[in-house]
Amino acid sequence: MGLFEVEVTISNPAARERSATAKLLVDTGATLPWIPRSTLEFIGIAPLGRRGFLLADGRRVERETGNVILTLDGVTIGATVVFAEAGEGSVLGATALEALGVAVDPLERRLLHRDLMAMPAAAF
């Protein structure tokens, strides 16, 4: 098994022409995507809040969060992202992976497109 990256387009929801492309590490252990602060500021994303995060080494950190549009392989979603500081990794977290409708194949180091799950209220 191994780590792999995917290329994602990150856009400003208020001005979609303001966008950047980034390679993000696929990380199902991270809840939210971590995007470099410099990239987010370049496309005009302002922080909306601050959240606490538990890192893999057990440390707790607080980081600013904001909203962007992510596009991967022609699929576009709105996503909350973390403003990653210099030296921190750029990752595509579990919530974005699920919303994009992809599953991770760690053996082949690729994403598999799938249908989203739904449970309409009428099914109860």
Phi and psi in degrees as GROMACS dihedral restraints (atoms count N, CA, C in turn):
[ dihedral_restraints ]
;  ai    aj    ak    al  type     phi  dphi    fc
    3     4     5     6     1  -155.9    20    10
    4     5     6     7     1   169.9    20    10
    6     7     8     9     1   -87.1    20    10
    7     8     9    10     1   150.7    20    10
    9    10    11    12     1  -152.7    20    10
   10    11    12    13     1   160.0    20    10
   12    13    14    15     1  -114.1    20    10
   13    14    15    16     1   157.1    20    10
   15    16    17    18     1  -129.8    20    10
   16    17    18    19     1   153.6    20    10
   18    19    20    21     1   -93.2    20    10
   19    20    21    22     1   126.5    20    10
   21    22    23    24     1  -126.2    20    10
   22    23    24    25     1   141.9    20    10
   24    25    26    27     1   -96.8    20    10
   25    26    27    28     1   129.9    20    10
   27    28    29    30     1  -112.5    20    10
   28    29    30    31     1   124.0    20    10
   30    31    32    33     1  -125.9    20    10
   31    32    33    34     1   154.7    20    10
   33    34    35    36     1   -81.4    20    10
   34    35    36    37     1   122.1    20    10
   36    37    38    39     1   -59.9    20    10
   37    38    39    40     1   -29.1    20    10
   39    40    41    42     1   -85.5    20    10
   40    41    42    43     1   -16.1    20    10
   42    43    44    45     1  -152.4    20    10
   43    44    45    46     1    81.6    20    10
   45    46    47    48     1   -60.2    20    10
   46    47    48    49     1   -20.6    20    10
   48    49    50    51     1   -70.5    20    10
   49    50    51    52     1   -17.3    20    10
   51    52    53    54     1   -86.9    20    10
   52    53    54    55     1   101.6    20    10
   54    55    56    57     1  -145.1    20    10
   55    56    57    58     1   165.8    20    10
   57    58    59    60     1  -146.9    20    10
   58    59    60    61     1   153.9    20    10
   60    61    62    63     1  -107.4    20    10
   61    62    63    64     1   138.9    20    10
   63    64    65    66     1  -141.7    20    10
   64    65    66    67     1   149.7    20    10
   66    67    68    69     1   -94.5    20    10
   67    68    69    70     1   122.9    20    10
   69    70    71    72     1  -117.6    20    10
   70    71    72    73     1   138.2    20    10
   72    73    74    75     1   -71.8    20    10
   73    74    75    76     1   131.2    20    10
   75    76    77    78     1   -75.3    20    10
   76    77    78    79     1   118.7    20    10
   78    79    80    81     1  -138.4    20    10
   79    80    81    82     1    98.3    20    10
   81    82    83    84     1   -73.1    20    10
   82    83    84    85     1   -10.7    20    10
   84    85    86    87     1   -83.8    20    10
   85    86    87    88     1   -14.8    20    10
   87    88    89    90     1   -93.7    20    10
   88    89    90    91     1   137.3    20    10
   90    91    92    93     1   -72.9    20    10
   91    92    93    94     1   -53.0    20    10
   93    94    95    96     1  -110.2    20    10
   94    95    96    97     1   158.5    20    10
   96    97    98    99     1   -67.9    20    10
   97    98    99   100     1   142.1    20    10
   99   100   101   102     1  -110.2    20    10
  100   101   102   103     1   117.0    20    10
  102   103   104   105     1  -117.5    20    10
  103   104   105   106     1   137.0    20    10
  105   106   107   108     1   -54.9    20    10
  106   107   108   109     1   134.9    20    10
  108   109   110   111     1   -52.3    20    10
  109   110   111   112     1   -41.3    20    10
  111   112   113   114     1   -60.5    20    10
  112   113   114   115     1   -37.8    20    10
  114   115   116   117     1   -67.2    20    10
  115   116   117   118     1   -46.2    20    10
  117   118   119   120     1   -63.8    20    10
  118   119   120   121     1   -42.3    20    10
  120   121   122   123     1   -66.4    20    10
  121   122   123   124     1   -36.4    20    10
  123   124   125   126     1   -59.5    20    10
  124   125   126   127     1   -37.2    20    10
  126   127   128   129     1   -94.5    20    10
  127   128   129   130     1     7.0    20    10
  129   130   131   132     1    84.6    20    10
  130   131   132   133     1    25.3    20    10
  132   133   134   135     1   -86.3    20    10
  133   134   135   136     1   127.7    20    10
  135   136   137   138     1  -103.2    20    10
  136   137   138   139     1   143.8    20    10
  138   139   140   141     1   -62.0    20    10
  139   140   141   142     1   142.6    20    10
  141   142   143   144     1  -107.6    20    10
  142   143   144   145     1   -19.7    20    10
  144   145   146   147     1  -168.6    20    10
  145   146   147   148     1  -171.7    20    10
  147   148   149   150     1  -139.7    20    10
  148   149   150   151     1   135.9    20    10
  150   151   152   153     1  -132.3    20    10
  151   152   153   154     1   157.4    20    10
  153   154   155   156     1   -93.9    20    10
  154   155   156   157     1   144.2    20    10
  156   157   158   159     1  -135.6    20    10
  157   158   159   160     1   140.6    20    10
  159   160   161   162     1   -97.0    20    10
  160   161   162   163     1   121.8    20    10
  162   163   164   165     1   -86.1    20    10
  163   164   165   166     1   164.1    20    10
  165   166   167   168     1   -59.9    20    10
  166   167   168   169     1   -28.7    20    10
  168   169   170   171     1   -86.2    20    10
  169   170   171   172     1     5.8    20    10
  171   172   173   174     1    94.3    20    10
  172   173   174   175     1   -11.5    20    10
  174   175   176   177     1   -72.5    20    10
  175   176   177   178     1   151.8    20    10
  177   178   179   180     1  -109.8    20    10
  178   179   180   181     1   132.4    20    10
  180   181   182   183     1  -131.7    20    10
  181   182   183   184     1   158.8    20    10
  183   184   185   186     1  -113.6    20    10
  184   185   186   187     1   138.1    20    10
  186   187   188   189     1  -138.9    20    10
  187   188   189   190     1   153.9    20    10
  189   190   191   192     1   -76.4    20    10
  190   191   192   193     1   151.4    20    10
  192   193   194   195     1  -128.0    20    10
  193   194   195   196     1   158.3    20    10
  195   196   197   198     1  -155.9    20    10
  196   197   198   199     1   177.3    20    10
  198   199   200   201     1  -112.5    20    10
  199   200   201   202     1   137.9    20    10
  201   202   203   204     1  -137.9    20    10
  202   203   204   205     1   176.3    20    10
  204   205   206   207     1  -109.3    20    10
  205   206   207   208     1   128.6    20    10
  207   208   209   210     1  -111.3    20    10
  208   209   210   211     1   138.2    20    10
  210   211   212   213     1  -127.8    20    10
  211   212   213   214     1   128.2    20    10
  213   214   215   216     1  -136.8    20    10
  214   215   216   217     1   122.8    20    10
  216   217   218   219     1    50.8    20    10
  217   218   219   220     1    40.7    20    10
  219   220   221   222     1    82.3    20    10
  220   221   222   223     1    -1.3    20    10
  222   223   224   225     1  -101.3    20    10
  223   224   225   226     1   129.7    20    10
  225   226   227   228     1  -120.2    20    10
  226   227   228   229     1   134.8    20    10
  228   229   230   231     1  -137.6    20    10
  229   230   231   232     1   162.2    20    10
  231   232   233   234     1   -91.8    20    10
  232   233   234   235     1   140.2    20    10
  234   235   236   237     1  -146.6    20    10
  235   236   237   238     1   145.0    20    10
  237   238   239   240     1   -85.4    20    10
  238   239   240   241     1   132.6    20    10
  240   241   242   243     1  -128.3    20    10
  241   242   243   244     1   161.7    20    10
  243   244   245   246     1   -98.7    20    10
  244   245   246   247     1   137.3    20    10
  246   247   248   249     1   -78.8    20    10
  247   248   249   250     1    96.8    20    10
  249   250   251   252     1   -75.2    20    10
  250   251   252   253     1   136.2    20    10
  252   253   254   255     1   -83.6    20    10
  253   254   255   256     1   164.5    20    10
  255   256   257   258     1   -53.3    20    10
  256   257   258   259     1   133.6    20    10
  258   259   260   261     1    90.2    20    10
  259   260   261   262     1   -10.8    20    10
  261   262   263   264     1   -90.4    20    10
  262   263   264   265     1   150.2    20    10
  264   265   266   267     1   -69.0    20    10
  265   266   267   268     1   155.7    20    10
  267   268   269   270     1  -102.6    20    10
  268   269   270   271     1   116.3    20    10
  270   271   272   273     1  -131.5    20    10
  271   272   273   274     1   154.2    20    10
  273   274   275   276     1  -105.6    20    10
  274   275   276   277     1   107.2    20    10
  276   277   278   279     1   -82.6    20    10
  277   278   279   280     1   177.1    20    10
  279   280   281   282     1   -61.3    20    10
  280   281   282   283     1   -41.1    20    10
  282   283   284   285     1   -65.4    20    10
  283   284   285   286     1   -39.7    20    10
  285   286   287   288     1   -69.0    20    10
  286   287   288   289     1   -40.6    20    10
  288   289   290   291     1   -59.3    20    10
  289   290   291   292     1   -44.9    20    10
  291   292   293   294     1   -64.6    20    10
  292   293   294   295     1   -44.9    20    10
  294   295   296   297     1   -65.7    20    10
  295   296   297   298     1   -31.4    20    10
  297   298   299   300     1   -75.4    20    10
  298   299   300   301     1   -11.4    20    10
  300   301   302   303     1    74.7    20    10
  301   302   303   304     1    39.9    20    10
  303   304   305   306     1  -124.0    20    10
  304   305   306   307     1   149.1    20    10
  306   307   308   309     1  -113.4    20    10
  307   308   309   310     1   152.1    20    10
  309   310   311   312     1   -95.5    20    10
  310   311   312   313     1   128.5    20    10
  312   313   314   315     1  -106.7    20    10
  313   314   315   316     1    94.6    20    10
  315   316   317   318     1   -71.0    20    10
  316   317   318   319     1   -23.8    20    10
  318   319   320   321     1   -71.7    20    10
  319   320   321   322     1   -43.3    20    10
  321   322   323   324     1   -92.0    20    10
  322   323   324   325     1    -3.8    20    10
  324   325   326   327     1    54.4    20    10
  325   326   327   328     1    58.5    20    10
  327   328   329   330     1  -152.9    20    10
  328   329   330   331     1   166.1    20    10
  330   331   332   333     1  -102.2    20    10
  331   332   333   334     1   141.4    20    10
  333   334   335   336     1  -112.1    20    10
  334   335   336   337     1   122.8    20    10
  336   337   338   339     1   -74.9    20    10
  337   338   339   340     1   138.2    20    10
  339   340   341   342     1  -145.9    20    10
  340   341   342   343     1   165.1    20    10
  342   343   344   345     1   -73.7    20    10
  343   344   345   346     1   149.9    20    10
  345   346   347   348     1   -76.1    20    10
  346   347   348   349     1   154.7    20    10
  348   349   350   351     1   -88.7    20    10
  349   350   351   352     1   144.4    20    10
  351   352   353   354     1  -146.7    20    10
  352   353   354   355     1   148.5    20    10
  354   355   356   357     1  -135.5    20    10
  355   356   357   358     1    84.0    20    10
  357   358   359   360     1   -58.5    20    10
  358   359   360   361     1   147.4    20    10
  360   361   362   363     1   -57.3    20    10
  361   362   363   364     1   -31.3    20    10
  363   364   365   366     1   -65.5    20    10
  364   365   366   367     1   -15.2    20    10
  366   367   368   369     1   -78.8    20    10
  367   368   369   370     1   -10.0    20    10
